[in-house]
Amino acid sequence: MTRALPCGILVLPMDLSDRPTLPSVPPRRVVTELPGPKARAYMARGGFDMQSRYRAVVMDDTASRGCSLVDVDGNVFLDLFANFALGALGYNHPALVEAAHGEAFIRAVANPTSTPFVTTPAWFEFVEALEQRYAPRGMARVFCVDAGGEGVESALKAAFIRHGERRREAAGLPKNPLELPEEQQQRILDNAGTDAVVVSFAGAFHGRGLGPMSATHSKVIHKADLPAFPWPTAPFPASRFPLARFADQNDRAEVEALAALERILDAHQGRVAAVIVEPVQSEGGDRHASPVFFRRAQELAGKAGAAFILDEVQTGLGISGTLWAHEQLDLPRPPDLMCFGKKMQMGGFFATSAY
């Protein structure tokens, strides 16, 4: 029987040593109890002890290849985990290893820039490559941060800022908050400057920071004991498979979810800065909806004056069959913002010119 370690790595008890493998990729095998003696010795060492109850593998990052994860005891696993979908090309891909030893990479690591006021020629080349190779159609702007959760946080901020600017303009107030009367600036400092909200969907996962976490509804452990913004949540239809058998049921679920979304937008009229959704709910359990659902959700968000944000941290960079999963949704126009992370080896968002 196949069993899985807590981190999602499959342990295959059958002998796969005679199966064809990629060059230099070790055959899967388990030669010690799990965790093995060397791994237990590492785990017993003192010092930093964050989340020790979840430790299952101490990886040999020299011996691991492709999707074969080798631990320090010589056990070889088929890795379907990829560090929470972080690895785009598996372990020790020759092209990545070669690039990491290149002069350009070494200079970038040795000379980090931490503000937008100091950049390097390599940075401009990097941004140009992002735009040319990875930018979705119609999304001419990119904002880069360290990780996917920060990308979602930053996209939410961009939506809130644009929403606030529009509300001030509609009220005849200065677009620039620094030009507001002193009393209103003090309200901003006292966390009373806005009542704007973000609409998200049941089962969603958008990150662990307080903003993305407030739009996350997949597991109790992600939010227990942590204060969250009281933002509204719409139901997600979660198509049942096979689609042909459950066509009527899936259609009803989408109609009901969209009706609920419309009611939420009406109830918070003028206050919704963004509607955020994943093309496929990943952490929430591989939950799908039809392209029609996403097109209609985008339409409703637009009518409400809200940004339509697609979170592609999990679904992006080819894992869904296209570079970005939303390319399969036939949206009539690009999303306002699209978050990325994981396999991009950084986080951020692409945006239309309005943001």
Steps between C-alpha positions, in 0.01 A plus 500: 500500500624846413532731801583866530720687743338804669654735245339325202795296376395158380667191642473219245565159659550315173850462354537748214871445446440328165278778361646737241598833650630830373878529470665540841164467678528238778237222510236530774578291805458496876796345683442611860212560734354849466641730608838328477780519759684789337178697459408440865845619605448828313151539645636449853750782469431804714444856393227625272198273538226651283216258414705196603185288529465510121851382415503181298796527264851643517590536134838435341492798267806377312368155413138596423416516128189597309194379688708250699563628851791328676530527876819492707451128567488408131125453474363616164143630470276597212435862592150616409528784752768720339519715815142623473522515117813715521723294272443562131767264367569265788823465695841593359387572146825550303389830346412648839817373664707647218321835525547506878876470449503775240659839560172689454323298771792530741509880452125524562530302826807691615354844421131503593301819454223562750330814373354615167743791502804283423488252212748325274513432124424135578176605668375671185591193295315283750183709485512502120529121501201478735290713267607319184476142625247493781268802498140401424328665207407862572689521829781748444604563859684278747576536870756264658540390861653201677219244508150418381327603821666840477388517138138452608543752782643753255224439246238559768675823596506612137127434474430687825711797389325526164162462671584775750616736226174454314291557811687820584463629146127422504468694829691798363800432724867500399615179335827521694435412868784730606287792380207409724411718801699420813195352675447245223869413493481432873204266442718307257775471762238379751392217264166669433571622149299246298215251521597324178477121475619212283269219391650151493362148466438208734785250484753758379862524604685824428781509757584531868550875541209677667361635171519180294403295806181704533410382149596139583232247594652155444620370839429607858866461596592783262289751694451372855571768766599758237302821448367539147322774308121445498472471123210322329532150353313366199438128439721322246312256274766222503405297193436130549654247264443345254360821357255330264334308783469803729433768236164613640623499859812697408297755305271555799796538735654767278172690461454500878860605566478787252168613646659504845796698367265753344310538829826558687611765252162674525508488881846663504435739213783747454719325758635199310859560395555156348365155428780243529481141379728212399452348152518166682473481877816310585559500875122484539487157336543518120162668448397623156234715336410551135633784282145638496513546878824700484381715210182587687690568824730737310197675353337543842822635650532752218143621543568550872813704427717234664831364377484141376807323642609153394734323740729280288763435767418128495359459149752696295809421296368207303369271773146523359599436137534864394747757626225655713187305589270792422598476133254209488210711631444708183457820700376790285774720642804446722455489877585832663775336704652151496716370785793264451755322718624147572665372181588855394751492791358832619164663551316791352218593270438604144249780447319693231590863439220617732704376797 
